[in-house]
Amino acid sequence: MSTSAQHKIGSGFGADSTADDVLRGIDLTGKLAIVTGGYSGLGLETTRALTKAGARVIVPARRPDTAREALAGLDGVEVDELDLGDLDSVRAFAERFLASGRTIDILIDNAGIMACPETRVGPGWEAQFATNHLGHFALVNRLWPALEQGGARVVSVSSRGHHLSPVRWDDVQWREGYDKWAAYGQSKTANVLFAVHLDRLGRDAGVRAFSLHPGGIMTPLQRHLAKEEMVERGWIDEDGNALNPEGFKTPPQGAATQVWAATSPQLDGVGGVYLEDCDIAEPAPADGERVGVKDWATDPEQAARLWQLSAELTGVNAFSDSGH
């Protein structure tokens, strides 16, 4: 069964653990990390924790000036320009990085958009699938030489939202009947499948991949949601204050699972698994409760099929004979 590796390992951490907690005793001096969207929300917490542990962090940002402002005062951070919805921008960023001759130890695909109104980017692609999945797919493939050299960990930030939809093979770009939440769900399923197949392709080179649900956290990710919708979901009150219902995490707690995935020696020799609350997640229960990971997100055949489709759409595949 596809979820065979999906069982808790008893990491000793949990939902309340913070990024600093999971990094205690881990020295990242001399390590280089790239964190997409590493200047707001969970990304900012992730950047902060990694630099505190000694890593140098590159933050590729669609709005570099905003990123520099948000990251002011943090040592060991570089900002560069990257728009995941624009494949030319992805290529330019990767070329600049590879030209520096540096290797990558950690790549955290953290940037994303959620539940946006129907938006088309590039050649008419649905924006959530294009930004959350295809942009990161192209980025990882273009950076492959530096990832391989570093024996890197690649961390794909998914979400419990993957329970909302498998990949819709007959209409991946939502040409019909757009549903912002189901489209978000499909993009998050794609994030899990991407890690499954990347791990399979990369493990012989020492590159391992993970995906994860960070937890529910109030961050700028909610920017596309109407206030009424967030009130209705019990996330905020009428005045816009976060209600922090049970199950919501603070940003340092929300960043913990991706930082654990990127650095923990407990995951040495492991890969291709989906994590939550700083541990490997169990398979989702049959009763529909939204915990654990859905079979459709860990199925190796669907993962291979998505990789092929993504390579065709983006024109990039580090693992084809030509590499392009």
C-alpha positions as CSV (number, residue, x, y, z in Angstrom):
1,M,0.0,0.0,0.0
2,S,1.2,3.5,-0.9
3,T,1.1,4.8,2.7
4,S,3.3,2.0,4.2
5,A,6.0,4.3,5.5
6,Q,3.4,6.7,7.0
7,H,3.6,5.8,10.7
8,K,4.7,7.9,13.6
9,I,8.2,7.5,14.9
10,G,7.7,9.0,18.3
11,S,9.9,12.0,17.7
12,G,9.3,13.5,21.2
13,F,8.0,16.7,19.6
14,G,4.3,17.6,19.0
15,A,1.8,20.2,18.1
16,D,3.1,22.7,20.7
17,S,6.8,22.4,19.7
18,T,8.3,25.5,18.2
19,A,11.0,25.9,15.5
20,D,13.5,26.7,18.2
21,D,12.6,23.6,20.1
22,V,13.3,21.2,17.2
23,L,16.6,23.0,16.5
24,R,17.9,22.7,20.0
25,G,21.4,21.2,19.8
26,I,21.5,21.4,16.0
27,D,24.3,23.5,14.6
28,L,23.7,24.7,11.0
29,T,26.9,26.8,10.7
30,G,28.2,26.5,7.1
31,K,24.8,25.3,5.8
32,L,22.9,27.1,3.1
33,A,19.1,27.1,3.0
34,I,16.6,28.6,0.5
35,V,13.2,29.4,1.8
36,T,10.6,30.6,-0.7
37,G,8.3,33.1,0.8
38,G,10.7,33.3,3.7
39,Y,9.7,36.8,4.7
40,S,6.2,36.5,6.0
41,G,4.1,34.2,8.1
42,L,5.6,30.8,8.6
43,G,8.3,31.5,6.1
44,L,9.6,34.4,8.2
45,E,9.6,32.2,11.4
46,T,11.4,29.5,9.5
47,T,14.1,31.9,8.2
48,R,14.5,33.4,11.7
49,A,15.0,29.9,13.3
50,L,17.4,28.6,10.7
51,T,19.6,31.7,10.9
52,K,19.6,31.6,14.6
53,A,21.0,28.0,14.4
54,G,23.8,29.3,12.1
55,A,22.5,28.7,8.6
56,R,22.8,31.2,5.8
57,V,19.3,31.7,4.2
58,I,18.4,32.9,0.8
59,V,14.9,34.2,0.6
60,P,13.6,34.5,-3.0
61,A,10.7,37.0,-3.0
62,R,8.2,38.3,-5.5
63,R,8.5,41.7,-3.7
64,P,12.2,41.9,-2.8
65,D,11.9,45.3,-1.1
66,T,9.1,44.1,1.2
67,A,11.2,41.1,2.0
68,R,14.3,43.2,2.8
69,E,12.1,45.3,5.1
70,A,10.7,42.2,6.9
71,L,14.1,40.6,7.3
72,A,15.9,43.7,8.4
73,G,18.0,42.9,11.5
74,L,18.4,39.2,10.8
75,D,22.0,38.2,10.1
76,G,22.9,35.7,7.4
77,V,20.0,36.4,5.1
78,E,20.1,37.3,1.4
79,V,17.1,38.4,-0.7
80,D,16.7,37.7,-4.4
81,E,13.8,38.1,-6.8
82,L,11.5,35.2,-7.7
83,D,7.9,35.0,-8.9
84,L,6.8,31.4,-8.8
85,G,3.9,32.2,-11.2
86,D,6.4,33.2,-13.9
87,L,8.7,30.4,-15.2
88,D,11.1,32.9,-16.8
89,S,11.6,34.4,-13.3
90,V,12.2,30.9,-11.9
91,R,14.8,30.2,-14.5
92,A,16.5,33.6,-14.0
93,F,16.7,33.0,-10.2
94,A,18.1,29.5,-10.6
95,E,20.7,30.7,-13.2
96,R,21.9,33.4,-10.8
97,F,22.1,31.0,-8.0
98,L,24.0,28.3,-9.9
99,A,26.4,30.9,-11.3
100,S,27.4,31.6,-7.7
101,G,28.8,28.1,-7.5
102,R,27.3,27.4,-4.1
103,T,25.6,24.1,-3.0
104,I,22.2,23.8,-1.3
105,D,21.7,21.9,2.0
106,I,18.1,22.8,2.5
107,L,15.3,23.9,0.2
108,I,12.0,24.7,1.7
109,D,9.2,25.3,-0.8
110,N,7.1,27.4,1.6
111,A,5.5,30.1,-0.5
112,G,1.9,29.6,-1.5
113,I,-1.5,31.1,-2.1
114,M,-4.7,29.9,-0.7
115,A,-8.4,30.0,-1.9
116,C,-7.9,32.9,-4.3
117,P,-10.6,34.0,-6.7
118,E,-10.2,32.3,-10.1
119,T,-6.9,33.7,-11.5
120,R,-4.9,32.6,-14.5
121,V,-1.2,32.9,-14.9
122,G,1.3,32.1,-17.7
123,P,-0.4,30.2,-20.5
124,G,-3.8,30.3,-18.7
125,W,-2.9,28.0,-15.8
126,E,-4.9,28.0,-12.6
127,A,-3.0,30.2,-10.2
128,Q,-2.9,27.9,-7.2
129,F,-1.7,24.9,-9.1
130,A,0.8,27.0,-11.0
131,T,2.2,28.9,-8.0
132,N,2.0,26.3,-5.3
133,H,3.1,23.3,-7.4
134,L,4.4,24.1,-10.9
135,G,6.6,27.0,-9.9
136,H,8.3,25.0,-7.2
137,F,8.6,22.0,-9.5
138,A,10.5,24.1,-12.0
139,L,12.6,25.7,-9.2
140,V,13.7,22.3,-7.8
141,N,14.5,20.9,-11.2
142,R,16.5,24.0,-12.2
143,L,18.4,24.0,-8.9
144,W,19.1,20.2,-9.1
145,P,22.9,20.5,-9.7
146,A,23.3,22.5,-6.4
147,L,20.8,20.2,-4.5
148,E,22.6,17.1,-5.7
149,Q,26.0,18.5,-4.7
150,G,24.7,19.4,-1.2
151,G,22.9,16.1,-0.6
152,A,20.0,18.4,0.2
153,R,16.7,18.0,1.9
154,V,13.8,19.4,-0.1
155,V,10.7,20.2,2.0
156,S,7.4,20.8,0.3
157,V,5.0,22.7,2.5
158,S,1.6,21.1,1.8
159,S,-1.5,21.3,4.1
160,R,-4.3,19.3,5.5
161,G,-6.1,21.1,2.7
162,H,-4.9,18.2,0.5
163,H,-7.9,16.3,1.9
164,L,-10.2,18.6,-0.2
165,S,-9.3,17.3,-3.6
166,P,-7.1,14.7,-5.4
167,V,-5.4,15.8,-8.6
168,R,-8.3,16.2,-11.1
169,W,-6.6,14.6,-14.1
170,D,-9.4,15.4,-16.5
171,D,-9.3,19.1,-15.7
172,V,-6.1,20.0,-13.8
173,Q,-6.4,23.7,-14.7
174,W,-10.0,24.0,-13.6
175,R,-11.4,25.2,-17.0
176,E,-14.8,24.3,-15.7
177,G,-16.6,24.8,-12.3
178,Y,-13.8,26.6,-10.5
179,D,-14.0,26.0,-6.7
180,K,-11.3,28.0,-4.8
181,W,-11.1,25.5,-1.9
182,A,-11.0,22.4,-4.1
183,A,-8.4,24.0,-6.3
184,Y,-6.3,24.8,-3.3
185,G,-6.7,21.2,-2.2
186,Q,-5.5,19.9,-5.5
187,S,-2.4,22.1,-5.3
188,K,-1.6,20.8,-1.8
189,T,-2.1,17.2,-3.0
190,A,0.3,18.0,-5.7
191,N,2.9,19.2,-3.1
192,V,2.7,15.8,-1.4
193,L,2.9,13.8,-4.7
194,F,5.9,16.0,-5.8
195,A,7.8,15.0,-2.6
196,V,7.0,11.4,-3.1
197,H,8.4,11.2,-6.6
198,L,11.4,13.6,-6.0
199,D,12.5,11.4,-3.1
200,R,12.3,8.4,-5.4
201,L,14.4,10.1,-8.1
202,G,16.8,11.8,-5.7
203,R,17.6,9.4,-3.0
204,D,20.5,7.7,-4.8
205,A,22.1,11.1,-5.0
206,G,21.5,11.6,-1.3
207,V,18.7,14.1,-1.8
208,R,15.6,13.4,0.3
209,A,12.2,15.0,0.1
210,F,9.4,15.5,2.6
211,S,6.0,17.1,2.6
212,L,4.0,18.3,5.6
213,H,1.0,20.0,7.1
214,P,2.2,22.9,9.3
215,G,-1.0,23.2,11.3
216,G,-3.7,25.9,11.2
217,I,-2.1,29.3,11.7
218,M,-3.3,32.8,11.1
219,T,-0.9,34.3,8.5
220,P,-1.0,36.5,5.4
221,L,-2.0,33.2,3.6
222,Q,-5.5,34.2,4.5
223,R,-5.3,37.4,2.4
224,H,-7.8,36.2,-0.3
225,L,-10.5,35.3,2.2
226,A,-13.4,37.7,3.0
227,K,-13.7,38.8,6.6
228,E,-17.2,37.2,6.7
229,E,-15.8,33.9,5.6
230,M,-13.2,33.9,8.4
231,V,-15.8,34.9,11.0
232,E,-18.1,32.1,9.8
233,R,-15.2,29.6,10.1
234,G,-14.6,30.8,13.6
235,W,-11.1,32.1,12.9
236,I,-11.7,35.7,13.8
237,D,-14.3,37.8,15.6
238,E,-16.3,40.6,14.1
239,D,-13.5,43.1,14.9
240,G,-10.9,41.0,13.0
241,N,-9.1,39.6,16.1
242,A,-7.9,36.0,15.8
243,L,-10.0,33.8,18.1
244,N,-7.2,31.2,18.2
245,P,-9.7,28.3,18.4
246,E,-8.3,25.0,19.5
247,G,-6.1,23.6,16.9
248,F,-4.6,27.0,15.8
249,K,-0.9,27.3,16.3
250,T,1.4,30.3,16.8
251,P,3.7,31.0,13.9
252,P,6.8,29.6,15.8
253,Q,4.7,26.4,16.4
254,G,3.6,26.4,12.7
255,A,7.1,26.7,11.4
256,A,8.3,23.8,13.6
257,T,7.4,20.9,11.3
258,Q,9.1,22.2,8.2
259,V,12.2,23.1,10.2
260,W,12.2,19.6,11.8
261,A,11.8,18.1,8.3
262,A,14.7,20.1,7.0
263,T,17.2,19.4,9.8
264,S,16.3,16.6,12.1
265,P,18.7,13.7,12.4
266,Q,15.6,11.6,13.3
267,L,14.8,11.6,9.6
268,D,18.2,10.5,8.3
269,G,17.7,7.7,5.8
270,V,14.0,8.5,5.5
271,G,12.1,10.4,2.7
272,G,9.0,10.7,0.6
273,V,6.8,10.9,3.7
274,Y,4.2,13.4,4.8
275,L,4.6,14.9,8.3
276,E,2.4,16.7,10.8
277,D,3.1,18.0,14.3
278,C,6.8,17.3,14.0
279,D,6.4,13.6,13.3
280,I,5.6,11.3,10.4
281,A,1.8,11.3,9.9
282,E,-0.4,8.3,9.9
283,P,-2.7,7.4,6.9
284,A,-5.9,9.4,7.0
285,P,-8.8,7.5,8.8
286,A,-11.6,6.2,6.7
287,D,-14.2,8.2,8.6
288,G,-13.2,11.4,6.7
289,E,-11.7,13.1,9.7
290,R,-9.1,15.5,8.4
291,V,-6.0,14.2,10.0
292,G,-3.1,12.2,8.5
293,V,-2.4,11.8,4.8
294,K,-4.8,10.7,2.0
295,D,-3.9,7.7,-0.1
296,W,-4.3,9.8,-3.2
297,A,-1.5,12.1,-2.1
298,T,1.1,9.3,-1.5
299,D,0.3,7.0,-4.4
300,P,3.6,6.4,-6.3
301,E,1.8,6.0,-9.6
302,Q,0.0,9.3,-9.3
303,A,3.2,10.9,-8.2
304,A,5.0,9.7,-11.3
305,R,2.1,10.8,-13.5
306,L,2.1,14.3,-12.0
307,W,5.9,14.5,-12.4
308,Q,5.5,13.7,-16.1
309,L,2.7,16.2,-16.6
310,S,4.6,18.9,-14.7
311,A,7.7,18.3,-16.8
312,E,5.6,18.6,-20.0
313,L,3.9,21.8,-18.8
314,T,7.0,23.6,-17.5
315,G,9.5,22.2,-20.1
316,V,11.9,21.4,-17.3
317,N,13.0,17.9,-16.0
318,A,16.4,17.5,-14.4
319,F,16.0,13.7,-14.6
320,S,15.3,13.4,-18.3
321,D,18.2,12.3,-20.6
322,S,18.9,15.9,-21.7
323,G,17.9,17.5,-18.3
324,H,15.6,20.0,-20.1
